[in-house]
Amino acid sequence: MGVYRFTKACMIFAFPILLNSFSYAQGYGFSGSRSQGLANASVCLDDVFSYHNNPANLASIDALSFGLAYENRFLLKEFQHQSYAVCIPLGRGVFSVGGNTFGYRDFRTFKNGIGYAMKLLDVLSIGVQINHQMIRLSGPYGNNQTVTGEFGLSYKVSKDWRFGMAIFNIGRNELIEEPLERYGSSMRLGTAYKVSNMVLVVAELEKDILNPMRFKSGIEYEPLHNLIFRIGFATNPIELSFGLGWFFSERYHLDFGTQYHQILGWSPNMSFRFDLKK
């Protein structure tokens, strides 16, 4: 058995242990290659994938939008993550639908839900989301289902500077009674500053109930009107991110990216989104 196959076999054997450090394992995952190219410092980004990253930012979307995203964590087929999101502007706010799935045949998580975002003031937006989540294990272990909630805020200090906050699983829903385990809960607080027409800088803090606080930051550089480069950095654990965005037109957006973990390796991702501009 080669070194690569041996390492891969060990990782698959340790799958339940590794999942403890991945929010994906309980249905919560960042989505969209734009987010992932910026080390998932995405609490202030406003596109259709805000459904997964901060529902409050959907309030600024003024046209029907939908997106599809795919990520392969550490190049293992057992760590595949797929997601979708749709947002529909209404009279006073934006209605959204979305979901994601993570895992493989013997262990898979599902999350699907609906949300609503609206502007309370010109500078202040709020978003809420209700999700149905399920963890499915093969054999005698069966399934576990619950309903979780998300909440987000977005505040614009100026045209170029904003803050965002997002909370996942507000009620800390129970996963197992004995020993007591709960679905993961996390809180994120971040900011984004548009330095110029070509440069956006983002940074945020993320605190999961069970894990150390993470600092994440990224830079988005747009040398051409249809081409964007991204780079990001995160701690605990240290990860580097890189990304590329390509706009076919104002309606069609294609993004690619990858993240690099210093021990586990590369996690390529891609996403597509469509904005029905008026």
C-alpha positions as CSV (number, residue, x, y, z in Angstrom):
1,M,0.0,0.0,0.0
2,G,1.4,3.4,-1.0
3,V,2.0,6.2,1.4
4,Y,-0.9,8.2,-0.1
5,R,-3.4,5.3,0.2
6,F,-2.3,4.5,3.7
7,T,-2.7,8.2,4.8
8,K,-6.1,8.3,3.1
9,A,-7.2,5.1,4.8
10,C,-6.2,6.4,8.2
11,M,-8.2,9.6,7.6
12,I,-11.3,7.7,6.6
13,F,-10.9,5.4,9.7
14,A,-10.7,8.6,11.8
15,F,-13.7,10.2,10.1
16,P,-15.9,10.6,13.2
17,I,-13.0,12.2,15.1
18,L,-12.1,14.6,12.3
19,L,-15.8,15.7,12.0
20,N,-15.7,17.1,15.5
21,S,-13.6,20.0,14.1
22,F,-15.8,20.6,11.0
23,S,-18.9,22.6,11.3
24,Y,-20.0,20.9,8.1
25,A,-20.6,17.7,10.1
26,Q,-23.7,19.3,11.6
27,G,-25.1,21.0,8.6
28,Y,-23.4,24.4,9.0
29,G,-21.1,25.2,6.1
30,F,-20.0,28.3,4.4
31,S,-20.9,28.5,0.8
32,G,-19.7,30.1,-2.5
33,S,-16.2,30.2,-3.8
34,R,-16.1,34.0,-3.2
35,S,-16.5,33.3,0.5
36,Q,-14.0,30.4,0.5
37,G,-11.4,32.4,-1.5
38,L,-11.5,35.0,1.3
39,A,-10.9,32.3,4.0
40,N,-14.7,32.4,4.7
41,A,-14.5,35.9,6.1
42,S,-17.9,36.4,4.5
43,V,-20.2,37.9,7.2
44,C,-20.3,41.2,5.2
45,L,-20.5,39.8,1.7
46,D,-23.8,40.5,-0.1
47,D,-24.6,37.9,-2.8
48,V,-27.1,35.0,-3.0
49,F,-24.7,32.8,-1.0
50,S,-25.3,35.2,2.0
51,Y,-28.1,32.7,2.7
52,H,-25.4,30.5,4.1
53,N,-23.0,33.2,5.3
54,N,-25.2,35.9,6.8
55,P,-28.9,36.1,6.0
56,A,-29.1,39.8,6.8
57,N,-27.0,40.7,3.7
58,L,-29.8,39.3,1.4
59,A,-31.8,42.5,2.1
60,S,-29.6,44.4,-0.3
61,I,-30.4,42.1,-3.3
62,D,-32.9,43.7,-5.6
63,A,-33.3,40.9,-8.3
64,L,-34.1,37.2,-8.4
65,S,-30.9,35.3,-7.8
66,F,-29.8,31.7,-7.4
67,G,-26.5,29.9,-6.8
68,L,-25.0,26.5,-6.8
69,A,-21.7,25.6,-5.0
70,Y,-19.4,22.6,-4.6
71,E,-16.4,21.9,-2.4
72,N,-14.2,18.8,-2.0
73,R,-12.6,19.0,1.4
74,F,-9.0,17.7,1.4
75,L,-9.6,16.0,-2.0
76,L,-11.5,13.1,-0.3
77,K,-14.7,11.9,-1.8
78,E,-16.1,11.4,1.7
79,F,-15.8,15.1,2.4
80,Q,-17.9,16.5,-0.4
81,H,-20.1,19.5,0.3
82,Q,-22.8,20.8,-2.1
83,S,-25.2,23.7,-1.6
84,Y,-27.7,25.9,-3.3
85,A,-29.5,29.1,-2.5
86,V,-32.4,31.1,-4.1
87,C,-33.5,34.6,-3.1
88,I,-36.7,36.4,-4.3
89,P,-37.1,40.1,-3.6
90,L,-40.6,41.0,-2.4
91,G,-42.2,44.3,-1.6
92,R,-40.6,45.0,1.8
93,G,-37.9,42.4,2.0
94,V,-36.3,39.3,0.4
95,F,-37.5,35.8,0.8
96,S,-34.9,33.0,0.5
97,V,-34.7,29.2,0.2
98,G,-31.5,27.1,0.4
99,G,-29.8,24.0,1.7
100,N,-26.6,22.0,1.7
101,T,-25.5,18.4,2.1
102,F,-22.1,17.0,3.3
103,G,-20.6,13.6,3.6
104,Y,-20.9,10.2,1.9
105,R,-23.0,7.1,1.9
106,D,-22.4,6.0,5.5
107,F,-22.4,9.5,7.0
108,R,-24.3,12.4,5.6
109,T,-25.8,15.7,6.8
110,F,-28.6,17.7,5.3
111,K,-29.8,21.2,6.0
112,N,-32.7,22.9,4.2
113,G,-34.5,26.0,5.2
114,I,-36.2,29.3,4.4
115,G,-35.3,32.8,5.4
116,Y,-36.4,36.4,5.3
117,A,-34.3,39.6,5.2
118,M,-35.3,43.2,5.3
119,K,-34.0,46.7,5.9
120,L,-35.0,48.3,9.2
121,L,-33.2,51.5,8.2
122,D,-31.2,52.6,5.2
123,V,-28.0,51.5,7.0
124,L,-29.4,48.6,9.1
125,S,-30.6,45.2,7.8
126,I,-31.8,42.1,9.6
127,G,-32.2,38.5,8.5
128,V,-33.7,35.3,10.1
129,Q,-33.7,31.7,8.9
130,I,-35.3,28.5,10.0
131,N,-33.7,25.2,9.0
132,H,-34.6,21.5,9.1
133,Q,-31.4,19.5,9.8
134,M,-30.7,15.8,9.6
135,I,-27.7,13.6,10.3
136,R,-27.9,10.2,8.7
137,L,-25.7,7.3,9.8
138,S,-25.7,3.8,8.1
139,G,-26.5,0.6,9.9
140,P,-28.2,0.6,13.3
141,Y,-27.4,4.2,14.1
142,G,-30.3,5.7,12.2
143,N,-31.1,9.4,11.8
144,N,-31.3,12.5,14.0
145,Q,-33.5,15.5,13.0
146,T,-34.0,18.9,14.5
147,V,-35.0,22.4,13.6
148,T,-32.5,25.2,14.1
149,G,-32.5,29.0,13.7
150,E,-30.1,31.6,12.4
151,F,-30.0,35.3,12.9
152,G,-28.0,38.1,11.2
153,L,-27.4,41.8,11.3
154,S,-25.7,44.1,8.8
155,Y,-24.8,47.8,9.5
156,K,-23.3,50.3,7.0
157,V,-21.1,52.9,8.6
158,S,-20.6,54.5,5.2
159,K,-20.8,53.7,1.5
160,D,-17.5,51.8,1.7
161,W,-17.5,50.5,5.3
162,R,-19.8,48.0,6.9
163,F,-20.1,45.6,9.9
164,G,-21.9,42.2,10.1
165,M,-22.9,39.7,12.7
166,A,-24.3,36.2,12.3
167,I,-25.4,33.6,14.8
168,F,-26.1,29.9,13.9
169,N,-28.2,27.5,16.0
170,I,-29.4,30.1,18.6
171,G,-31.3,27.4,20.7
172,R,-28.3,25.0,20.9
173,N,-30.5,22.0,19.9
174,E,-29.7,18.7,21.4
175,L,-28.1,16.0,19.3
176,I,-27.7,13.1,21.8
177,E,-29.2,12.8,25.2
178,E,-26.5,10.5,26.8
179,P,-23.8,11.6,26.8
180,L,-25.2,15.0,26.2
181,E,-24.2,16.5,22.8
182,R,-25.6,19.4,20.9
183,Y,-25.6,20.6,17.4
184,G,-22.9,23.2,16.9
185,S,-23.5,26.8,17.6
186,S,-21.4,29.7,16.4
187,M,-21.2,33.5,16.4
188,R,-19.3,35.6,13.9
189,L,-18.6,39.3,13.9
190,G,-16.7,41.1,11.0
191,T,-16.2,44.1,8.9
192,A,-15.5,44.9,5.2
193,Y,-13.9,48.1,3.9
194,K,-13.8,49.0,0.2
195,V,-10.3,50.7,-0.1
196,S,-10.9,51.7,-3.7
197,N,-13.0,50.6,-6.7
198,M,-10.6,47.7,-7.2
199,V,-9.8,46.6,-3.6
200,L,-12.0,45.2,-0.9
201,V,-10.6,44.1,2.5
202,V,-12.6,41.8,4.9
203,A,-11.9,40.5,8.4
204,E,-13.9,38.7,11.0
205,L,-13.8,36.7,14.3
206,E,-15.6,33.4,14.6
207,K,-16.3,31.6,17.9
208,D,-17.8,28.1,17.9
209,I,-19.0,26.9,21.3
210,L,-16.6,23.9,21.3
211,N,-13.6,25.4,19.5
212,P,-11.1,28.2,19.9
213,M,-11.8,31.6,18.3
214,R,-10.8,31.9,14.7
215,F,-9.5,35.1,13.0
216,K,-10.2,35.2,9.3
217,S,-9.2,37.9,6.7
218,G,-9.1,38.4,3.0
219,I,-8.4,40.7,0.1
220,E,-10.4,40.9,-3.1
221,Y,-8.7,42.6,-6.1
222,E,-10.6,43.5,-9.3
223,P,-8.1,44.7,-12.0
224,L,-10.8,44.3,-14.7
225,H,-14.5,44.7,-14.6
226,N,-15.1,41.0,-15.2
227,L,-12.1,39.5,-13.4
228,I,-11.4,39.2,-9.6
229,F,-8.6,37.7,-7.6
230,R,-8.9,36.7,-4.0
231,I,-6.6,35.7,-1.2
232,G,-7.4,34.8,2.5
233,F,-5.9,33.7,5.8
234,A,-7.4,32.0,8.8
235,T,-6.1,30.8,12.2
236,N,-7.0,27.9,14.5
237,P,-6.2,26.0,12.4
238,I,-4.1,27.9,10.0
239,E,-5.5,27.9,6.4
240,L,-4.6,29.8,3.3
241,S,-7.2,30.6,0.6
242,F,-7.0,31.6,-3.0
243,G,-9.7,32.4,-5.5
244,L,-10.7,33.7,-8.9
245,G,-14.0,35.2,-10.1
246,W,-15.1,35.6,-13.7
247,F,-18.2,37.6,-14.7
248,F,-19.6,36.5,-18.1
249,S,-22.0,39.4,-17.8
250,E,-24.0,41.2,-15.1
251,R,-26.1,38.1,-14.8
252,Y,-23.7,35.2,-14.8
253,H,-20.9,34.7,-12.3
254,L,-18.4,31.8,-12.1
255,D,-16.0,31.5,-9.2
256,F,-13.2,29.1,-8.5
257,G,-11.0,28.7,-5.4
258,T,-9.1,26.5,-3.1
259,Q,-8.1,26.4,0.6
260,Y,-4.9,24.9,2.0
261,H,-4.7,23.3,5.4
262,Q,-1.1,22.9,6.6
263,I,-1.6,19.2,7.5
264,L,-4.6,17.9,5.5
265,G,-3.9,19.7,2.2
266,W,-6.1,21.2,-0.5
267,S,-9.8,21.8,-0.7
268,P,-10.9,23.0,-4.2
269,N,-14.2,24.6,-4.7
270,M,-16.3,26.3,-7.4
271,S,-19.7,28.1,-7.6
272,F,-22.0,29.6,-10.1
273,R,-24.6,32.2,-9.6
274,F,-27.3,33.9,-11.7
275,D,-28.7,37.3,-11.0
276,L,-31.8,38.3,-13.0
277,K,-31.0,42.0,-13.4
278,K,-33.8,44.2,-14.5
